[in-house]
């Protein structure tokens, strides 16, 4: 659906019971006369942060059409109106974000707790029970990953430490970071400007590809999130394969689960079943632009595996 915006009005509903990760989530775009109402919820936004709404342009750039500087920590209901030039945009081209100390935290979607039944093959249905959580609306972008590199993420040992229970050796990611000289996604070139110019996904807002599980996990540790589990990802799978004990109204806002890049997940083979250079294989959701299907496709891969069609998104816990 195309909208023509003269005024973008932003309503911020603050929920103080959610974890400390800066959140903007569950955005809705509603035409209202000559304006668009961008209605969303926010939590844990510190003073000095910026809440920003961008739209994707045909030339591959983002145009900021709404921006608000946060003065004082957000604890109360805030309402604001931003006036912009007339411009047409579709809701799926809108990028809502929080910027804290130069770091971009993209829009999230609240996924409700429930029991989900997913068709995982032509004649096979699996059921998953999940707790409430937040999932990034989109996969992590080139620009977001660039910020990780600029913050010396590849040289910060602490973010490469793996949570206990995922792998037998919690330091093996840091070991391979040095051994394999990991420093960037597979197609990136530090001699280009930007570094991701000429890659399969070469726009700043497009999904980063070509990262190992170790790199994806390190980014999550750095940003204060975690990789979603396979069950969490497939609970958002689109199409008629989806059935749930809860309404799908919110999960339908998650983009690219089935058709952008394949995605690493948090789960893998039993850590005691070492099968890949001292580490266990990890599970990924294989659906991407080159591997389309009406139901989820999965496999286990060495955590050092990477290609240009493999990326990730992040999850954040929900706590009352």
N, C-alpha and C positions, 0 to 999 in steps of 0.2 A: 504494500500500500504506500502510495506517495503522499507526502504532506508538504504544504507550503507554510513555512514558519515566518512570522513577523516578530512575535515575541515568544520566547521560551520561558515559561514559568516553572520554577523548581520548588516542589514541596519536599521537605526533609522530615521524615518521621524517625525519631531517635529511639533506639532500643538499647538500654544500658546494660542488659543482662548477658550480652554476647561477649566472646573472648576478646583479647586485647588487639587483635589484628584490625587495622583500619578498614572498615567495610562500607561500601555502598552496594545496595542489592535490590533485586526485584523491581527494576525500573519499568514504568508503564508510560507510553506516549499516547496522549489523547488529544485530538483536534478540538479546539474551543474557539470558535470564531476565526479570527485571523492569527491565532496563536497555537502553539503546541504546549500542552501541559506535560512536563516531564516529572512524574511522580515517583518517588523512590524512598527507600529507607536507608538510614545510616547509623553507624555505631562506632564508638572509639575513635573519633576524629580529633586529633590534637590541635591545639591552637597553632596557627601558622601554616596549617595545611591548606591545600587548594582543592576544591571540588570542581571538576571540569567536565564539560560535555563537548565532544568532538564528533565530526561527521567525516566519513571517508569521501574523498573527491575522486573524480575519474582519472586524474593524473597520478594517483597513488599516494597523495598526501592527505593529512588530516587537517581539517579546518575547525578551530575552536569557535563555537557559537554560544557558549555560556561558561562563565567562570566565577567562582565565589571564593574569596579569601576567608578562612575561618579565623575569627577573632575570639579567642577563649575556647576551651574545650567544649565540645557539643554535649550538653546534658539535657537541654530543653527543646521543645518544638520550635523549629525554625522555618520560616517561609520567606522565599526570595523570588524576585522577578528579574530576568535579564532580557534586555532589548537587543535584538540582532537584526541585520539586514535580511530582507526577504530571500529565502533560499529553499529549494526543494530537497527533501531527503527522505529515505525510507528508514523505518525503525531498525532494520537489521544492519544499517550502515552507521548507527549511532554508537559511540564509544564513551561510556560514562566511567569516570575514574576519580580516585583520590590521589593527590601528589603530596607526599610527606618527605621533606628534606631531599627533594629531587628524585625520589623513588616513586614509581607508578604502581598503584594498587588498582587493578581493573575491576570492573563490575562483577559481582558474585550473584548467584541464585540460591535461594534457600530451598533445599530439597527436603520435603517432609518425611518423617518416619513412616514406615509402612511395610507391608509385605508385597513384593513385586514379582509378578510372573512374566518371564521374558522368553520368547521363542528363540532358542539358540540354534535351532536346525529346523529342517522342514517338518519333522514330526516329533520334535523334542522341546519341551518347555521346562525351564528351571525356575525355581522360586528363591527369592532373596529377601531377607529381612534386614532392614537398615534403620539406624537411628537418624534423627535430624542432623543435617550438616549443610555447609555452604560449599558450592562448587563454582569455580570460575566460569563465567558465561562463555568465554572463549578460551582456546588454548593460549599458552604463554606466547607472546609475540616476539618478533625480532628485537623491537625496541626495549621491551622489558628485559630480555636476556642480555642485551648490550649493557644495560645498567648493572647487571650482575658482574660482568667482566670489568667494567670501569671501577666497580667497588672492590676490585682485587679478589673476587670470589674464587678464582682458580688458585690463588696463593694463600687462602685462608684455611688452614688445616681443619679448624673446628667445624666448618660447614660440610666437610667431606666425611665426617664420622657418621656411621649408619646406626640407626636405632636398634637396640638390642632385640633379638628375636627374628630379625630379617635376614641376617647373614651370620655365619659362624665367627668371622673376623670383622669387627665393627670398623676397623681401620683399613680394610682392603681397598675401599674407594680411593683413599688418599695415596695408598701404595700405587695403584694403577694410574692415578693422576700424574704422578711423577714418572713412572716407568714408561707410559705411553705418550708423555709430553702433551697431555690434553690442555688446550688453551682456548678453544673456540669450537663452534659447530663445524661439521665436516666440510661444508661448502664455503664457509666464510673466508675472507682474505683481508688481513689487516692493511694491505696496500690499497684497498678500495675505499671509496667514501660514498655511501656508508659501507661498513664492513660486509654487509649482506647483499650488496649490489650484485646483480647477475645470478643470484641463487634461484632455486626452484620457486621459492616464495620470497620475493625480493622487495616487498613493501614493509615499512616499519611496523604496521599494525597487523601484518599477516603472521601466521603461526611459524615459530622457529622450528626448524627441522634439523636432522643430522646430529642429535645428541644421544649419548649413552644414558643408561639408567643412572649411573653414578653422577653424571652431570645434572640430570633432572632432579635427583634427590638432593644434590648440593644446593641447587637454586632454591628448592623448597625450604631447606634448613636456613638459608640466608634470609629469605623473605618472611619466614615465620609461619609456614604452612606445611602441608604434607602432600605426597602423591595420593590420589584417590585409590581406593581398592577397586578391584574388578566389579564387585557387586555394586559399589557406588556409581561407577560409570554406566553400567548397563541399565541401572534403574532410570537413567535419563535417555535411553535409546529411543529414537523416534519411530514413527510409522505404526502400522497395524500390528506389529509384533509386541506392542506395549500393552500391558494390562496391569492394573494396580488396585490395591485396596483403598487408595487415596486418589483424589482428583489429580489429573496431570496438568492442571492449569499452570503451575509454576515451572515444572520440569521442562515444559515445551519451550521455555525461553533459553535453554542451554543450546549453544550453537556449535556445529562442526563435529559432534560426537561420531556421526556415521560417515562423513564424507570429506573431511579436510586432511589432517594427518593422523596416522596411527598414534596411539598414546600408551606410554608406559604406565603401569599401575604399581601400587605399593606391595603387592603380594608376589610370591614366588614359590618355587619348590622348597621343600623342607630344608632348612639351612644345614642339616646334617648330611644331606644328599649332595655333596659337592660334586659338580659335574663340569665346571668351566673355570679352569685356571685358579682354583682355590676359592671359588665362590659359586653360589647356586644360581640357576637360571631364574629370571623374573618374567612375570606375565605381562603381555601387552594386548590391547584392543587393536586388532589389525585393520579395521575399517579405515579407509582413506580414499583419496581421489582416484587412486589406481586399483583399489580393491573394494568395490562397492558391493553391498549386500543388503537385503531387507531384514537381516538379523545380525547380531553381534558375531564377529569372528575373533578368535583369540589364539594365542600360541605362547610358548615359553622360549625366551631367547637369553643368550649370554648377556649379562649387563654391560658388556663392552660393545655389543652390537649397535650399529647406527646406520641410518641411511637418510636421504633427503626428505622422505615421506614419514618420518618418525619424530614425534614431538611429545608434548605432555601438557596437562593442565594441573591446577592446584586445588586442594580442598582445605577447608578450615572447620574445626569442630564447632558445634552449636551446644551451648550449655545454659541451662536455666539457673 
